[in-house]
Amino acid sequence: MINDKIITALLAILIALGGWTLSRTFSLSQDMVLVKEKISQMEQQLDEAVWNTLPEPQKKKKKKRKKKKKKQD
């Protein structure tokens, strides 16, 4: 009788701890998704800030070459 009650109590504790661990893991997983999203947004903002501070490339004027006319026979 006492053994059955102890086993039942231990199983209840084990199930409760398993449920708590599962809910905590799920919560941490959701937190990680939010952190990754924030990091992604910050990286995008940083990239935009860097590209906006770079000087515009100067356009080089290319010299046009004249096409040589082929001699007709």
C-alpha positions as CSV (number, residue, x, y, z in Angstrom):
1,M,0.0,0.0,0.0
2,I,2.6,2.5,1.0
3,N,4.8,1.5,-1.9
4,D,1.9,2.2,-4.3
5,K,1.4,5.6,-2.8
6,I,5.1,6.4,-3.1
7,I,5.3,5.2,-6.7
8,T,2.2,7.2,-7.5
9,A,3.6,10.4,-5.9
10,L,6.9,9.9,-7.7
11,L,5.2,9.5,-11.0
12,A,3.1,12.6,-10.4
13,I,6.2,14.6,-9.6
14,L,7.9,13.2,-12.6
15,I,5.0,14.1,-14.9
16,A,4.8,17.6,-13.3
17,L,8.5,18.2,-13.9
18,G,8.3,16.9,-17.4
19,G,5.4,19.3,-18.2
20,W,7.2,22.2,-16.6
21,T,10.4,21.4,-18.6
22,L,8.4,21.2,-21.8
23,S,6.6,24.5,-21.2
24,R,9.9,26.2,-20.3
25,T,11.6,24.8,-23.4
26,F,8.7,26.1,-25.6
27,S,8.9,29.5,-23.9
28,L,12.7,29.7,-24.5
29,S,12.2,28.7,-28.1
30,Q,9.7,31.5,-28.6
31,D,12.1,34.0,-27.0
32,M,14.9,32.8,-29.3
33,V,12.7,33.4,-32.3
34,L,12.0,37.0,-31.1
35,V,15.7,37.6,-30.4
36,K,16.7,36.3,-33.9
37,E,14.0,38.6,-35.5
38,K,15.3,41.6,-33.6
39,I,18.9,40.8,-34.6
40,S,17.8,40.5,-38.2
41,Q,16.2,43.9,-38.1
42,M,19.2,45.5,-36.4
43,E,21.5,44.0,-39.1
44,Q,19.3,45.3,-41.8
45,Q,19.3,48.8,-40.3
46,L,23.0,48.7,-39.9
47,D,23.5,47.7,-43.5
48,E,21.3,50.5,-44.6
49,A,23.1,53.0,-42.4
50,V,26.5,51.9,-43.8
51,W,25.3,52.0,-47.4
52,N,23.8,55.5,-46.9
53,T,27.1,56.9,-45.5
54,L,29.2,55.6,-48.4
55,P,30.0,58.2,-51.1
56,E,28.3,57.9,-54.4
57,P,30.6,56.3,-57.0
58,Q,31.8,58.7,-59.6
59,K,30.6,57.9,-63.1
60,K,33.5,57.6,-65.5
61,K,32.9,58.9,-68.9
62,K,33.9,56.3,-71.5
63,K,35.4,57.5,-74.7
64,K,33.4,56.2,-77.6
65,R,35.5,54.5,-80.2
66,K,34.7,55.2,-83.8
67,K,33.8,52.2,-85.8
68,K,36.1,51.7,-88.8
69,K,34.4,51.4,-92.1
70,K,35.1,48.3,-94.0
71,K,36.4,48.8,-97.5
72,Q,34.1,47.4,-100.0
73,D,35.7,45.7,-103.1
